[in-house]
Amino acid sequence: MASGEPRAKKLRLSDEKKEKKTPEKKTPEKKTPEKTQESSRKAPTKLGPNSLFGMGNPLLDISAVVDKDFLEKYGLKPNDQILAEDKHKALFEEIVKKFKVEYHAGGATQNSIKIAQWMIQDPHKVCTFFGCIGEDKFGEILKQKADEAHVDAYYYEQTEEPTGTCAACITGDNRSLVANLAAANCYKKDKHLDLKENWKLVEKAKVYYIAGFFLTVSLESILKVAKHASENNKLFTLNLSAPFISQFFKDALMEVMPYVDVLFGNETEAATFSKEQGFQTEDIEEIAKKAEALPKVNKKRPRIVVFTQGKDGTIMTKGGDKVETFPVLKIDQKDIVDTNGAGDAFVGGFLSELVQDKELEQCVKAGHYAANVIIRRAGCTFPEKPDFH
């Protein structure tokens, strides 16, 4: 850890210099907001490689148009999301042999990191990703797909479990998702995160993102990264991810919470979190305020809480008692293809601006834009370039 301290201090000094300059630049903002915003977009904070760090459960998404017989053979419903059981093990090989498949780098955190990199475009490899895969064919494809997305993926490779996969079995407008976490569950702090060359990549980052799902895999890895962020006044962000995380992994979640600078979630996850924390309210704004007020280690930064609500406005705390609602971009129902990756996309868009020191309102705007793009397509996929202003 000591070897990383000088670098962390340099980062902080450069941040302070930026902060001192900012007021001078921003004085004319009130008179000419459009110009200032435009110029800030043309010259964002210079991003170097590995500025945004993500760690989570990598899955290779395998999507194919299948027939009803295939669904029936494996006992799948046309529109459902399940974890693979023993009876589904052969499904992943069969779908590849029998149908025309598309591969994508997936898993909640990796999706968000991938979208952040897509929104940023240049330079490549601003985003780093850590997770565990198997030494196998699917692992090789996953490495290739992460590389195509210009993400700097450093996977911990092991032979005990195969690479995690998520089969999207498409029939008409329906997608039946079958996830086999496999290797994703095998991440080891001492065998990967603690290695000197890997930890250097963690130290290079200034913003960190981890989905709550990873709490089920390696709490000690999350805590090591979270403490590093807090001690060096960097931004640590976490997602509630699913109601079961707040319910069944409450202790782990609350161990990490004091280090969380930005907390993401949707309305369902917020409601469950409130219930489990004994907040005694179902009002999403109140839940956001109470989550913001939970104990925090780094007092230099107030916690920001961001709750999405599907087609309804996104809620964000503004410090103290202020909560703001941001309307989402309108979309015609017939243009919605698949809402599965919307939450991951929102976070990816948000992080792409956050890592460039943009205003929080701009981060939400970018999140809404990315989610709007992703729900028009099957799976967590996107066009070659974003058209975000």
C-alpha positions as CSV (number, residue, x, y, z in Angstrom):
1,M,0.0,0.0,0.0
2,A,2.8,2.4,0.9
3,S,4.2,2.3,-2.6
4,G,0.9,3.7,-3.9
5,E,0.8,6.7,-1.6
6,P,3.0,9.1,-3.5
7,R,1.0,8.5,-6.6
8,A,-2.3,9.1,-4.7
9,K,-0.9,12.3,-3.4
10,K,0.1,13.5,-6.9
11,L,-3.4,12.7,-8.1
12,R,-4.9,14.7,-5.3
13,L,-2.6,17.7,-5.9
14,S,-3.5,17.7,-9.5
15,D,-7.2,17.6,-8.5
16,E,-6.6,20.6,-6.1
17,K,-5.0,22.6,-8.9
18,K,-7.9,21.9,-11.1
19,E,-10.3,23.0,-8.4
20,K,-8.5,26.2,-7.9
21,K,-8.6,27.0,-11.6
22,T,-12.3,26.0,-12.0
23,P,-13.9,29.1,-10.5
24,E,-12.0,31.4,-12.9
25,K,-13.2,29.4,-15.9
26,K,-16.7,29.2,-14.6
27,T,-17.4,32.9,-13.9
28,P,-19.0,33.6,-17.3
29,E,-21.2,30.5,-17.0
30,K,-24.3,32.3,-15.9
31,K,-24.2,34.7,-18.8
32,T,-23.4,32.2,-21.5
33,P,-24.3,28.7,-20.2
34,E,-24.6,27.2,-23.7
35,K,-21.1,28.3,-24.7
36,T,-19.5,27.2,-21.5
37,Q,-21.2,23.8,-21.5
38,E,-20.1,23.3,-25.1
39,S,-16.5,24.2,-24.4
40,S,-16.5,22.0,-21.3
41,R,-17.6,19.2,-23.6
42,K,-14.9,19.9,-26.1
43,A,-12.2,20.0,-23.5
44,P,-13.2,17.6,-20.7
45,T,-10.9,16.7,-17.9
46,K,-8.0,14.9,-19.6
47,L,-8.5,11.2,-19.1
48,G,-5.7,8.8,-18.9
49,P,-5.9,5.0,-19.1
50,N,-7.4,3.2,-16.1
51,S,-9.1,6.3,-14.6
52,L,-12.4,4.4,-14.0
53,F,-12.2,1.0,-12.2
54,G,-14.8,-1.7,-12.1
55,M,-14.9,-5.1,-10.3
56,G,-17.6,-7.7,-10.6
57,N,-19.0,-10.9,-12.1
58,P,-18.0,-11.2,-15.7
59,L,-20.3,-13.2,-17.9
60,L,-20.2,-14.0,-21.6
61,D,-23.6,-13.1,-23.0
62,I,-24.6,-15.6,-25.7
63,S,-27.7,-14.6,-27.5
64,A,-29.6,-16.5,-30.2
65,V,-33.0,-16.8,-31.8
66,V,-34.2,-20.3,-30.6
67,D,-37.4,-22.4,-31.2
68,K,-40.1,-23.3,-28.7
69,D,-38.8,-26.9,-28.6
70,F,-35.5,-25.6,-27.2
71,L,-37.3,-23.7,-24.5
72,E,-39.4,-26.7,-23.6
73,K,-36.4,-29.1,-23.6
74,Y,-34.8,-27.0,-20.8
75,G,-38.1,-26.0,-19.1
76,L,-37.7,-22.3,-19.8
77,K,-40.5,-19.7,-19.9
78,P,-40.5,-17.3,-22.9
79,N,-39.9,-14.1,-20.8
80,D,-37.9,-15.0,-17.7
81,Q,-34.6,-14.7,-15.8
82,I,-33.2,-17.7,-13.9
83,L,-29.9,-19.0,-12.6
84,A,-28.8,-22.2,-14.3
85,E,-29.4,-25.5,-12.5
86,D,-27.8,-28.8,-13.3
87,K,-30.4,-29.5,-16.0
88,H,-29.3,-26.4,-17.9
89,K,-25.5,-27.2,-18.0
90,A,-25.7,-28.7,-21.5
91,L,-27.8,-25.7,-22.8
92,F,-24.8,-23.4,-23.3
93,E,-22.9,-25.8,-25.6
94,E,-26.1,-26.8,-27.4
95,I,-27.2,-23.2,-28.2
96,V,-23.8,-22.6,-29.8
97,K,-23.9,-25.8,-31.9
98,K,-27.6,-25.5,-32.9
99,F,-28.2,-21.8,-33.5
100,K,-26.5,-18.7,-34.9
101,V,-25.2,-16.9,-31.8
102,E,-23.9,-13.4,-30.9
103,Y,-21.4,-12.9,-28.1
104,H,-21.0,-9.9,-25.9
105,A,-19.0,-9.1,-22.7
106,G,-21.7,-9.0,-20.0
107,G,-22.5,-9.1,-16.3
108,A,-23.8,-6.0,-14.5
109,T,-20.6,-4.2,-13.6
110,Q,-18.9,-5.1,-16.9
111,N,-21.9,-3.8,-18.8
112,S,-21.7,-0.4,-17.0
113,I,-17.9,-0.2,-17.5
114,K,-18.3,-1.1,-21.2
115,I,-21.0,1.6,-21.7
116,A,-18.9,4.2,-19.9
117,Q,-16.0,3.5,-22.3
118,W,-18.4,3.7,-25.3
119,M,-19.6,7.1,-24.1
120,I,-16.1,8.4,-23.5
121,Q,-14.8,6.9,-26.9
122,D,-11.2,8.3,-26.7
123,P,-8.8,7.5,-25.2
124,H,-9.4,3.8,-25.2
125,K,-8.9,1.8,-22.0
126,V,-10.0,4.6,-19.7
127,C,-11.9,1.8,-18.0
128,T,-10.4,-1.1,-16.1
129,F,-12.3,-4.3,-15.2
130,F,-11.4,-7.1,-12.7
131,G,-13.3,-10.3,-12.4
132,C,-12.9,-14.1,-12.6
133,I,-13.1,-16.3,-15.7
134,G,-12.2,-19.9,-16.6
135,E,-9.3,-21.0,-18.8
136,D,-11.6,-22.1,-21.6
137,K,-13.1,-21.2,-25.0
138,F,-15.7,-18.9,-23.6
139,G,-13.1,-17.2,-21.5
140,E,-11.0,-16.5,-24.7
141,I,-14.1,-15.1,-26.4
142,L,-14.9,-12.9,-23.4
143,K,-11.3,-11.5,-23.4
144,Q,-11.7,-10.7,-27.1
145,K,-15.1,-9.0,-26.6
146,A,-13.8,-6.9,-23.8
147,D,-10.9,-5.9,-26.0
148,E,-13.2,-4.9,-28.8
149,A,-15.1,-2.7,-26.4
150,H,-11.7,-1.0,-25.6
151,V,-12.0,-2.0,-21.9
152,D,-8.8,-2.9,-20.1
153,A,-9.9,-6.2,-18.7
154,Y,-7.6,-8.0,-16.3
155,Y,-9.3,-11.3,-15.5
156,Y,-8.3,-13.7,-12.8
157,E,-8.2,-17.0,-14.7
158,Q,-8.6,-20.4,-13.0
159,T,-9.4,-24.0,-13.9
160,E,-11.8,-25.0,-11.2
161,E,-14.9,-23.5,-12.8
162,P,-15.8,-22.6,-16.4
163,T,-16.3,-19.0,-17.5
164,G,-19.6,-17.6,-16.4
165,T,-22.2,-17.4,-19.2
166,C,-25.6,-15.9,-19.7
167,A,-27.7,-17.4,-22.5
168,A,-30.4,-15.1,-24.0
169,C,-32.9,-17.4,-25.7
170,I,-34.9,-15.2,-28.0
171,T,-38.4,-16.2,-29.3
172,G,-40.3,-13.5,-31.0
173,D,-40.3,-10.4,-28.7
174,N,-39.4,-12.5,-25.7
175,R,-36.0,-13.2,-24.1
176,S,-35.5,-16.0,-21.6
177,L,-32.2,-15.4,-19.7
178,V,-30.3,-18.3,-18.1
179,A,-27.2,-17.3,-16.2
180,N,-24.5,-19.6,-15.0
181,L,-22.2,-17.7,-12.7
182,A,-19.6,-20.5,-12.5
183,A,-16.1,-18.9,-12.5
184,A,-17.5,-15.4,-11.6
185,N,-18.1,-16.8,-8.1
186,C,-14.4,-17.7,-7.7
187,Y,-12.6,-14.4,-7.5
188,K,-9.8,-14.4,-4.9
189,K,-8.4,-11.2,-3.4
190,D,-5.0,-12.8,-2.5
191,K,-4.6,-14.4,-6.0
192,H,-5.5,-11.3,-8.0
193,L,-6.3,-8.0,-6.4
194,D,-3.3,-8.1,-4.0
195,L,-0.8,-8.8,-6.8
196,K,1.5,-5.7,-7.1
197,E,0.9,-5.2,-10.8
198,N,-2.9,-5.4,-10.4
199,W,-3.0,-3.2,-7.4
200,K,-1.1,-0.5,-9.4
201,L,-4.1,-0.4,-11.7
202,V,-6.4,0.2,-8.8
203,E,-4.2,3.0,-7.6
204,K,-4.3,4.7,-11.0
205,A,-8.1,5.1,-10.9
206,K,-10.0,8.1,-9.5
207,V,-13.5,6.6,-9.7
208,Y,-14.5,3.1,-8.6
209,Y,-17.7,1.2,-9.4
210,I,-18.9,-2.1,-8.0
211,A,-22.4,-3.7,-8.4
212,G,-23.9,-5.1,-5.2
213,F,-23.9,-8.6,-6.8
214,F,-20.1,-8.8,-6.1
215,L,-20.9,-8.7,-2.3
216,T,-21.9,-12.4,-2.7
217,V,-18.4,-13.2,-4.1
218,S,-15.6,-11.2,-2.4
219,L,-16.5,-8.7,0.4
220,E,-12.8,-8.4,1.3
221,S,-11.9,-7.3,-2.2
222,I,-14.6,-4.6,-2.2
223,L,-13.5,-3.4,1.2
224,K,-9.8,-3.1,0.1
225,V,-10.8,-1.0,-2.9
226,A,-13.4,1.1,-0.9
227,K,-10.9,1.9,1.8
228,H,-8.2,2.9,-0.7
229,A,-10.8,5.3,-2.4
230,S,-11.8,6.8,1.0
231,E,-8.3,7.3,2.3
232,N,-7.2,9.1,-1.0
233,N,-10.4,11.1,-1.3
234,K,-11.4,9.4,-4.5
235,L,-15.0,8.4,-5.5
236,F,-16.3,5.0,-4.6
237,T,-19.7,4.1,-6.1
238,L,-21.9,1.1,-5.4
239,N,-25.2,-0.3,-6.8
240,L,-27.9,-2.0,-4.6
241,S,-28.3,-4.2,-7.7
242,A,-31.2,-6.4,-6.6
243,P,-33.7,-6.6,-3.6
244,F,-32.1,-9.9,-2.4
245,I,-28.8,-8.1,-1.8
246,S,-30.4,-5.8,0.8
247,Q,-32.2,-8.8,2.3
248,F,-29.7,-11.6,2.4
249,F,-26.4,-9.8,2.2
250,K,-27.4,-6.9,4.5
251,D,-24.3,-7.3,6.8
252,A,-21.9,-7.2,3.9
253,L,-23.7,-4.3,2.3
254,M,-23.6,-2.3,5.5
255,E,-19.9,-3.0,6.0
256,V,-19.2,-1.3,2.7
257,M,-21.8,1.5,3.0
258,P,-19.6,3.9,5.1
259,Y,-17.2,4.1,2.2
260,V,-19.9,4.8,-0.5
261,D,-19.8,8.2,-2.1
262,V,-22.5,7.5,-4.8
263,L,-25.2,4.9,-4.2
264,F,-27.2,3.7,-7.2
265,G,-30.5,1.7,-7.2
266,N,-33.9,1.5,-8.7
267,E,-37.3,2.0,-7.0
268,T,-37.8,-1.7,-6.1
269,E,-34.3,-2.0,-4.6
270,A,-34.8,1.3,-2.7
271,A,-38.1,0.0,-1.2
272,T,-36.4,-3.2,0.0
273,F,-33.4,-1.4,1.3
274,S,-35.7,1.0,3.3
275,K,-37.6,-2.0,4.8
276,E,-34.5,-3.9,5.8
277,Q,-32.9,-0.7,7.3
278,G,-36.1,0.1,9.3
279,F,-36.5,3.5,7.6
280,Q,-40.3,3.1,8.1
281,T,-41.1,4.9,4.8
282,E,-42.0,4.0,1.3
283,D,-41.5,7.5,-0.1
284,I,-38.5,7.2,-2.5
285,E,-37.3,10.8,-1.7
286,E,-37.3,10.1,2.0
287,I,-35.5,6.8,1.4
288,A,-32.9,8.7,-0.6
289,K,-32.4,11.2,2.2
290,K,-32.1,8.5,4.9
291,A,-29.6,6.5,2.8
292,E,-27.6,9.7,2.3
293,A,-27.5,10.3,6.0
294,L,-26.1,6.9,6.9
295,P,-22.6,7.0,8.6
296,K,-19.8,7.9,6.2
297,V,-16.0,7.6,6.7
298,N,-14.8,10.3,4.2
299,K,-16.4,13.5,5.5
300,K,-14.9,15.6,2.7
301,R,-17.6,14.3,0.3
302,P,-21.3,14.2,1.0
303,R,-22.9,11.0,-0.1
304,I,-25.0,11.2,-3.3
305,V,-27.9,8.8,-3.7
306,V,-29.3,8.2,-7.2
307,F,-32.5,6.2,-7.6
308,T,-34.0,5.4,-11.1
309,Q,-37.7,4.7,-11.5
310,G,-38.0,3.3,-15.0
311,K,-40.1,5.7,-17.1
312,D,-40.6,8.0,-14.1
313,G,-38.1,10.6,-13.1
314,T,-34.7,9.8,-11.5
315,I,-34.2,11.0,-7.9
316,M,-30.9,12.4,-6.7
317,T,-30.0,13.8,-3.3
318,K,-28.2,17.2,-3.4
319,G,-26.7,17.3,0.1
320,G,-28.6,18.3,3.2
321,D,-32.4,18.0,2.7
322,K,-32.4,18.7,-1.0
323,V,-33.7,16.0,-3.4
324,E,-34.1,16.7,-7.2
325,T,-36.1,14.8,-9.8
326,F,-34.8,14.5,-13.4
327,P,-37.3,13.5,-16.1
328,V,-36.2,10.6,-18.3
329,L,-36.1,11.0,-22.1
330,K,-39.4,10.2,-23.7
331,I,-39.6,7.1,-25.8
332,D,-42.5,5.5,-27.8
333,Q,-43.6,2.2,-26.3
334,K,-43.2,0.5,-29.7
335,D,-39.5,1.6,-29.9
336,I,-38.7,-0.3,-26.7
337,V,-37.0,-3.6,-27.6
338,D,-35.5,-4.8,-24.3
339,T,-35.3,-3.0,-20.9
340,N,-32.9,-5.6,-19.3
341,G,-29.8,-3.5,-19.6
342,A,-31.3,-0.1,-18.8
343,G,-30.0,0.1,-15.2
344,D,-26.5,-0.9,-16.2
345,A,-26.6,1.6,-19.1
346,F,-27.7,4.4,-16.8
347,V,-24.8,3.8,-14.5
348,G,-22.4,3.6,-17.4
349,G,-23.5,6.9,-18.8
350,F,-23.4,8.5,-15.3
351,L,-19.9,7.3,-14.7
352,S,-18.6,8.4,-18.1
353,E,-19.3,12.0,-17.0
354,L,-18.4,11.6,-13.3
355,V,-14.9,10.5,-14.2
356,Q,-14.5,13.7,-16.2
357,D,-15.5,15.8,-13.2
358,K,-18.7,17.0,-14.8
359,E,-21.6,18.4,-12.9
360,L,-23.9,15.8,-11.3
361,E,-26.9,17.0,-13.5
362,Q,-24.8,16.3,-16.6
363,C,-24.0,12.8,-15.2
364,V,-27.7,12.1,-14.8
365,K,-28.3,13.4,-18.3
366,A,-25.7,11.0,-19.7
367,G,-27.2,8.1,-17.8
368,H,-30.6,8.8,-19.3
369,Y,-29.2,9.1,-22.7
370,A,-27.3,5.7,-22.5
371,A,-30.4,3.9,-21.0
372,N,-32.5,5.4,-23.8
373,V,-30.1,4.0,-26.5
374,I,-29.9,0.5,-24.9
375,I,-33.6,-0.1,-24.5
376,R,-34.1,0.3,-28.2
377,R,-31.8,-2.7,-28.9
378,A,-31.7,-6.4,-27.9
379,G,-29.2,-7.0,-25.1
380,C,-26.8,-4.5,-23.7
381,T,-25.5,-3.4,-27.1
382,F,-25.0,0.0,-28.7
383,P,-24.2,1.7,-32.0
384,E,-20.6,2.5,-33.0
385,K,-20.7,6.0,-31.5
386,P,-22.8,7.9,-29.0
387,D,-24.7,11.0,-30.0
388,F,-24.7,12.7,-26.6
389,H,-24.8,16.4,-26.1
